[in-house]
C-alpha cells in the first residue's frame, strides 16, 4: 500500500519487499522448501501467462521491415551483454546468459503505458508489442539451446530435438483444442460448482509441461510453450481471469518475493568492483536497447518522437529477465554480484521506462492531434 502511494510498480514492490524482509536485510522470513516449491510453480505460471497472451494471429500483418527491426533490437543488446560479461572476467556461459537477458523485454510494462496514451492500436504501438514478443521468444529459444548444451536433460541430439519439439507443438496445438471443447461440453451439462473448467485447463497445463520436460525442455520454457499451445483454445475472458487470479494472487507474487530474498544489497558497498559491475550492466542494457530501438525505428520510417518512444519501450526488463536469472542461479552459473546486478536492472528499467514513455506518449498524442482537421479534433475532444 505504501509503494502504491508513491507509484512504485507492483512487481517492484514485491521484489523490494523480499529484499527488505530477506536474510540479507531484516531476516524476517525464511525460504522453506515448501515456499520455494510454490515459487517454482509461480515461475512456470509466469511463463505460461506470457505464452497464453501471445497470439500468432498478430503476426499476420508483420512486415519484413519490423522483422529486421526485431533483429537489430535484439542483436545489439545481445552483443553488448556478451561484451560486458567478458570485460568483467566471466566465462562463455555466464556471458551468454547476460546477452540473453539483454535481448528480453517486458510486455507487462509496455502495454499499459501504450494503452494509457491511446497508442496501443496504432502502427507504432503494434510494432512495439510485436517486436517485444519476438525478442522474448528469441531469448527463450537461445536459452533453450544453451541449456541443452550446458545442462542437457535429454540424450536426443540437437538436430533431432528441435524438429521433434516442433512436431510436438503442432500435434498438441491440434489435439488440445478438441480436448478443451470436449471437456467444456461435458462441464456445460452441469453446474460448475467445483470450477471444473479451470481445473481442466490446469490439468492440461501440467500434462503439457510434463510432455515438454520429457522432451528435454527446461520448466520455464516448457511453461511458455504450454501457454502458446493453449492460447487458441483458452479464449473465455472469465476463464482467463480465473487463471490470472490463481497465478497472480498466490504463485507469481511468491516467486518475485523469493527473487528479492536472494538479492544481497551489501554487494553495493563491497570494494571488489561490484558497484562498477552493477552500474555498467544497467547503463549498458539501457543504452544498447534504447539506441538499437531508436535506430531501428528510424530505419522503418517512424518520425523522431516515435523512434524515441520505440527506443524507450525497449528498455524495461522484467519477467523473462528474472526467469533467466532464477534458472541460472539454480544451475550455479551466476554469482551473487551478477544476481544483484540483474535484479537491480529489472527494478531500475521497470521504473524508468514508464516515466519516459509517458512523456513521449503525450508529445506524440499532441502531434497527432495537431495534424487532424479542426472539426475532427473538436469531435475527439
C-alpha positions as CSV (number, residue, x, y, z in Angstrom):
1,X,0.0,0.0,0.0
2,X,2.9,2.4,0.8
3,X,4.6,1.6,-2.5
4,X,1.3,2.1,-4.4
5,X,1.0,5.6,-2.9
6,X,4.4,6.6,-4.3
7,X,3.6,4.9,-7.7
8,X,6.1,2.1,-7.5
9,X,5.1,-0.8,-9.8
10,X,3.5,-3.8,-8.1
11,X,6.3,-6.3,-9.1
12,X,9.0,-3.9,-8.0
13,X,7.2,-3.6,-4.6
14,X,7.2,-7.4,-4.2
15,X,10.9,-7.6,-5.0
16,X,11.8,-4.7,-2.7
17,X,9.6,-6.4,0.0
18,X,11.6,-9.6,-0.4
19,X,14.9,-7.7,-0.2
20,X,13.9,-5.8,3.0
21,X,12.4,-8.9,4.6
22,X,15.0,-11.4,3.4
23,X,18.1,-12.9,5.1
24,X,20.4,-10.1,3.7
25,X,18.4,-7.4,5.5
26,X,15.9,-7.7,8.3
27,X,15.8,-11.5,8.1
28,X,12.1,-11.7,8.8
29,X,11.2,-14.5,6.5
30,X,12.7,-17.9,5.8
31,X,12.5,-19.6,2.4
32,X,11.5,-23.1,3.3
33,X,11.3,-26.0,0.7
34,X,7.5,-25.5,0.6
35,X,7.8,-21.8,-0.2
36,X,10.5,-22.5,-2.8
37,X,8.2,-25.1,-4.4
38,X,5.4,-22.5,-4.6
39,X,7.9,-20.1,-6.2
40,X,8.8,-22.6,-8.8
41,X,5.2,-23.1,-9.7
42,X,4.9,-19.2,-9.8
43,X,7.8,-19.1,-12.3
44,X,6.1,-21.7,-14.5
45,X,2.8,-19.8,-14.2
46,X,4.6,-16.5,-15.1
47,X,6.0,-18.0,-18.3
48,X,2.7,-19.8,-19.0
49,X,0.8,-16.5,-18.8
50,X,3.3,-14.9,-21.2
51,X,2.7,-17.7,-23.7
52,X,-1.0,-17.5,-23.2
53,X,-1.1,-13.8,-24.1
54,X,1.0,-14.4,-27.3
55,X,-1.3,-14.6,-30.3
56,X,0.3,-15.8,-33.5
57,X,-2.5,-14.2,-35.5
58,X,-1.0,-10.9,-34.5
59,X,2.0,-11.7,-36.8
60,X,-0.1,-11.9,-39.9
61,X,0.5,-8.3,-40.7
62,X,4.1,-8.3,-39.6
63,X,6.1,-6.6,-42.3
64,X,9.7,-7.7,-43.2
65,X,10.9,-4.2,-42.0
66,X,9.7,-5.0,-38.5
67,X,11.4,-8.4,-38.6
68,X,14.6,-6.5,-39.4
69,X,13.8,-4.1,-36.5
70,X,13.4,-7.1,-34.1
71,X,16.7,-8.4,-35.2
72,X,18.5,-5.1,-34.6
73,X,16.7,-4.5,-31.4
74,X,17.8,-8.0,-30.1
75,X,21.3,-8.4,-31.7
76,X,22.8,-5.1,-30.5
77,X,21.9,-5.7,-26.8
78,X,22.9,-9.3,-27.0
79,X,26.5,-8.5,-28.1
80,X,26.6,-5.6,-25.6
81,X,25.7,-8.1,-22.8
82,X,28.2,-10.6,-24.1
83,X,31.0,-8.0,-24.2
84,X,30.2,-6.8,-20.6
85,X,30.4,-10.4,-19.4
86,X,33.9,-10.9,-20.9
87,X,35.0,-7.4,-19.7
88,X,34.4,-8.4,-16.1
89,X,36.0,-11.8,-16.4
90,X,33.0,-14.1,-16.8
91,X,33.2,-17.2,-18.9
92,X,31.3,-18.1,-22.1
93,X,28.3,-19.5,-20.3
94,X,27.7,-16.6,-17.9
95,X,28.4,-14.0,-20.6
96,X,25.9,-15.7,-23.0
97,X,23.3,-15.6,-20.2
98,X,23.9,-11.8,-19.8
99,X,23.5,-11.4,-23.5
100,X,20.2,-13.5,-23.5
101,X,18.9,-11.4,-20.6
102,X,19.7,-8.2,-22.6
103,X,17.6,-9.4,-25.5
104,X,14.4,-9.8,-23.4
105,X,11.9,-7.1,-22.9
106,X,8.7,-6.7,-20.9
107,X,5.2,-6.6,-22.4
108,X,3.7,-6.3,-19.0
109,X,5.3,-2.9,-18.6
110,X,4.9,-1.6,-22.1
111,X,1.3,-2.4,-22.9
112,X,-0.3,-0.4,-20.0
113,X,1.8,2.7,-20.9
114,X,0.8,2.5,-24.6
115,X,-2.8,1.9,-23.7
116,X,-2.9,4.9,-21.3
117,X,-1.9,7.3,-24.1
118,X,-4.2,5.7,-26.8
119,X,-1.2,4.4,-28.8
120,X,-1.7,0.6,-28.4
121,X,-3.8,0.1,-31.5
122,X,-1.6,2.4,-33.7
123,X,1.0,1.1,-36.1
124,X,3.7,2.3,-33.6
125,X,2.0,0.5,-30.7
126,X,1.5,-2.7,-32.5
127,X,5.1,-2.6,-33.8
128,X,6.4,-2.2,-30.2
129,X,4.3,-5.1,-28.9
130,X,5.1,-7.5,-31.8
131,X,8.9,-6.8,-31.6
132,X,8.9,-7.3,-27.9
133,X,7.1,-10.6,-28.2
134,X,9.5,-11.8,-30.9
135,X,12.5,-10.7,-28.8
136,X,11.2,-12.6,-25.7
137,X,10.6,-15.7,-27.8
138,X,14.1,-15.4,-29.4
139,X,15.7,-15.1,-25.9
140,X,13.9,-18.2,-24.7
141,X,14.8,-20.2,-27.8
142,X,18.5,-19.2,-27.4
143,X,18.3,-20.0,-23.7
144,X,16.9,-23.4,-24.6
145,X,19.8,-24.2,-26.9
146,X,22.3,-23.0,-24.3
147,X,20.7,-25.2,-21.6
148,X,20.7,-28.2,-23.9
149,X,24.5,-27.8,-24.3
150,X,25.5,-26.9,-20.7
151,X,22.9,-28.9,-18.7
152,X,21.2,-31.4,-21.0
153,X,18.2,-33.4,-19.7
154,X,17.8,-35.4,-22.9
155,X,20.1,-37.6,-24.9
156,X,18.3,-36.6,-28.1
157,X,20.8,-34.8,-30.5
158,X,20.0,-31.1,-31.1
159,X,19.4,-31.7,-34.8
160,X,16.6,-34.1,-33.9
161,X,15.5,-32.4,-30.7
162,X,14.0,-29.2,-32.2
163,X,12.2,-30.9,-35.1
164,X,10.6,-33.2,-32.5
165,X,9.7,-30.2,-30.4
166,X,8.1,-28.5,-33.4
167,X,6.2,-31.7,-34.3
168,X,5.0,-31.9,-30.6
169,X,3.9,-28.3,-30.7
170,X,1.8,-28.9,-33.9
171,X,0.2,-32.1,-32.5
172,X,-0.6,-30.5,-29.2
173,X,-1.9,-27.4,-31.0
174,X,-4.3,-29.6,-33.0
175,X,-5.3,-32.0,-30.2
176,X,-5.7,-29.7,-27.1
177,X,-8.5,-27.5,-28.6
178,X,-10.5,-30.6,-29.2
179,X,-9.9,-31.9,-25.7
180,X,-10.9,-28.5,-24.3
181,X,-14.1,-28.5,-26.4
182,X,-15.0,-32.0,-25.2
183,X,-14.4,-31.1,-21.6
184,X,-16.3,-27.8,-21.9
185,X,-19.3,-29.7,-23.5
186,X,-19.3,-32.1,-20.6
187,X,-19.0,-29.4,-18.0
188,X,-21.7,-27.3,-19.6
189,X,-24.3,-30.0,-18.8
190,X,-23.9,-29.5,-15.1
191,X,-23.3,-26.6,-12.7
192,X,-19.6,-25.9,-12.5
193,X,-19.6,-25.8,-8.7
194,X,-16.1,-27.1,-8.3
195,X,-14.5,-24.9,-11.1
196,X,-14.2,-28.0,-13.4
197,X,-13.3,-25.8,-16.4
198,X,-10.5,-24.1,-14.6
199,X,-9.2,-27.4,-13.2
200,X,-9.3,-28.9,-16.7
201,X,-7.1,-26.1,-18.1
202,X,-4.8,-26.5,-15.0
203,X,-4.5,-30.3,-15.7
204,X,-3.8,-29.7,-19.4
205,X,-1.1,-27.2,-18.4
206,X,0.6,-29.7,-16.1
207,X,0.4,-32.5,-18.7
208,X,1.8,-30.2,-21.4
209,X,4.7,-29.1,-19.2
210,X,5.5,-32.7,-18.3
211,X,5.5,-33.7,-22.0
212,X,7.8,-30.8,-22.9
213,X,10.1,-31.6,-19.9
214,X,10.2,-35.3,-21.1
215,X,11.4,-34.0,-24.4
216,X,14.1,-32.2,-22.6
217,X,12.9,-28.6,-22.2
218,X,13.6,-26.6,-19.0
219,X,10.4,-26.0,-17.0
220,X,10.3,-22.2,-17.7
221,X,10.5,-22.8,-21.5
222,X,8.0,-25.7,-21.2
223,X,5.6,-23.4,-19.3
224,X,5.9,-20.8,-22.1
225,X,5.3,-23.3,-24.9
226,X,2.4,-24.7,-22.9
227,X,0.9,-21.2,-22.9
228,X,1.5,-20.9,-26.7
229,X,-0.2,-24.2,-27.3
230,X,-3.3,-23.3,-25.2
231,X,-3.6,-19.7,-26.4
232,X,-6.0,-20.6,-29.2
233,X,-8.3,-22.8,-27.0
234,X,-8.4,-20.6,-23.9
235,X,-10.5,-17.7,-25.2
236,X,-13.0,-17.1,-22.4
237,X,-12.3,-13.9,-20.6
238,X,-13.9,-15.4,-17.4
239,X,-11.6,-18.4,-17.6
240,X,-8.5,-16.2,-18.2
241,X,-9.5,-14.1,-15.2
242,X,-9.6,-17.2,-13.0
243,X,-6.2,-18.3,-14.3
244,X,-4.8,-14.8,-13.6
245,X,-6.4,-14.8,-10.1
246,X,-4.7,-18.0,-9.0
247,X,-1.4,-17.2,-10.8
248,X,-1.0,-13.5,-9.8
249,X,-2.8,-14.0,-6.5
250,X,-0.7,-16.7,-5.0
251,X,2.1,-18.3,-7.0
252,X,3.7,-15.5,-9.1
253,X,4.0,-13.0,-6.1
254,X,5.8,-15.7,-4.1
255,X,8.3,-16.1,-7.0
256,X,9.0,-12.3,-7.0
257,X,9.4,-12.2,-3.2
258,X,11.9,-15.1,-3.4
259,X,13.8,-13.2,-6.1
260,X,14.0,-10.3,-3.6
261,X,15.2,-12.5,-0.7
262,X,18.1,-13.8,-2.9
263,X,19.3,-10.2,-3.5
264,X,22.2,-9.2,-1.3
265,X,22.3,-5.4,-1.3
266,X,25.6,-5.5,0.7
267,X,27.4,-6.1,-2.6
268,X,26.8,-2.4,-3.3
269,X,29.2,-1.4,-0.5
270,X,31.9,-4.0,-1.2
271,X,35.3,-2.8,-2.5
272,X,35.7,-5.5,-5.1
273,X,34.1,-3.7,-8.1
274,X,30.5,-4.9,-7.5
275,X,29.1,-1.4,-7.8
276,X,31.0,-0.9,-11.1
277,X,29.6,-4.1,-12.5
278,X,26.1,-3.2,-11.5
279,X,26.4,0.3,-13.0
280,X,27.9,-1.0,-16.2
281,X,25.2,-3.6,-16.6
282,X,22.4,-1.1,-16.0
283,X,23.9,1.6,-18.3
284,X,24.9,-0.9,-20.9
285,X,21.5,-2.5,-21.1
286,X,19.6,0.8,-21.2
287,X,21.9,2.4,-23.8
288,X,22.1,-0.6,-26.1
289,X,18.4,-1.3,-26.1
290,X,17.4,2.4,-26.4
291,X,19.9,3.1,-29.2
292,X,19.0,-0.1,-31.2
293,X,15.3,0.7,-30.8
294,X,15.7,4.3,-31.9
295,X,17.9,3.5,-34.9
296,X,15.6,0.6,-35.9
297,X,12.6,2.9,-35.5
298,X,14.1,5.5,-37.8
299,X,15.0,2.7,-40.4
300,X,11.4,1.5,-40.7
301,X,10.0,5.0,-41.2
302,X,8.9,6.3,-37.8
303,X,9.5,10.0,-37.1
304,X,11.9,11.3,-34.4
305,X,9.4,11.2,-31.5
306,X,8.0,7.8,-32.5
307,X,11.5,6.4,-32.9
308,X,12.4,7.7,-29.4
309,X,9.3,6.0,-28.0
310,X,10.3,2.8,-29.7
311,X,13.8,3.0,-28.1
312,X,12.3,3.8,-24.6
313,X,9.8,1.0,-24.8
314,X,12.7,-1.5,-25.4
315,X,14.3,-0.6,-22.1
316,X,12.2,-2.4,-19.4
317,X,13.2,-5.9,-18.5
318,X,11.1,-8.0,-16.1
319,X,9.5,-11.4,-16.4
320,X,11.8,-13.1,-18.8
321,X,14.9,-11.5,-17.3
322,X,14.1,-12.7,-13.8
323,X,13.1,-16.1,-15.1
324,X,16.5,-16.5,-16.8
325,X,18.3,-15.2,-13.6
326,X,16.4,-17.7,-11.4
327,X,17.3,-20.5,-13.8
328,X,20.9,-19.5,-14.0
329,X,21.1,-19.3,-10.2
330,X,19.6,-22.8,-9.8
331,X,22.2,-24.2,-12.2
332,X,25.0,-22.3,-10.4
333,X,26.1,-20.2,-13.4
334,X,25.8,-16.7,-11.8
335,X,27.4,-15.3,-8.6
336,X,25.8,-13.0,-6.1
337,X,27.1,-9.9,-7.7
338,X,25.5,-10.8,-11.1
339,X,22.2,-11.7,-9.4
340,X,22.1,-8.4,-7.6
341,X,23.0,-6.6,-10.8
342,X,20.3,-8.2,-12.9
343,X,17.6,-7.7,-10.2
344,X,18.6,-4.1,-9.9
345,X,18.5,-3.8,-13.7
346,X,14.9,-5.0,-13.6
347,X,13.9,-2.6,-10.8
348,X,15.5,0.4,-12.5
349,X,14.2,-0.2,-16.0
350,X,10.7,-1.1,-14.8
351,X,10.5,2.2,-13.0
352,X,12.3,4.5,-15.6
353,X,10.7,3.3,-18.8
354,X,7.0,4.1,-18.0
355,X,8.0,7.6,-17.0
356,X,9.9,8.2,-20.2
357,X,7.1,6.6,-22.2
358,X,4.5,8.9,-20.5
359,X,6.5,12.0,-21.5
360,X,6.9,10.9,-25.1
361,X,3.4,9.5,-25.3
362,X,1.9,12.9,-24.5
363,X,4.2,14.6,-27.1
364,X,3.2,12.1,-29.8
365,X,-0.5,12.4,-28.9
366,X,-0.3,16.2,-29.2
367,X,1.4,15.9,-32.6
368,X,-1.2,13.5,-33.9
369,X,-4.0,15.9,-32.7
370,X,-2.3,18.8,-34.3
371,X,-2.3,17.1,-37.7
372,X,-6.1,16.3,-37.5
373,X,-8.6,18.7,-39.2
374,X,-10.1,21.2,-36.6
375,X,-13.5,19.6,-36.9
376,X,-12.1,16.1,-36.1
377,X,-10.1,17.5,-33.2
378,X,-13.2,19.1,-31.7
379,X,-15.3,15.9,-32.1
380,X,-12.5,13.9,-30.5
381,X,-12.4,16.2,-27.5
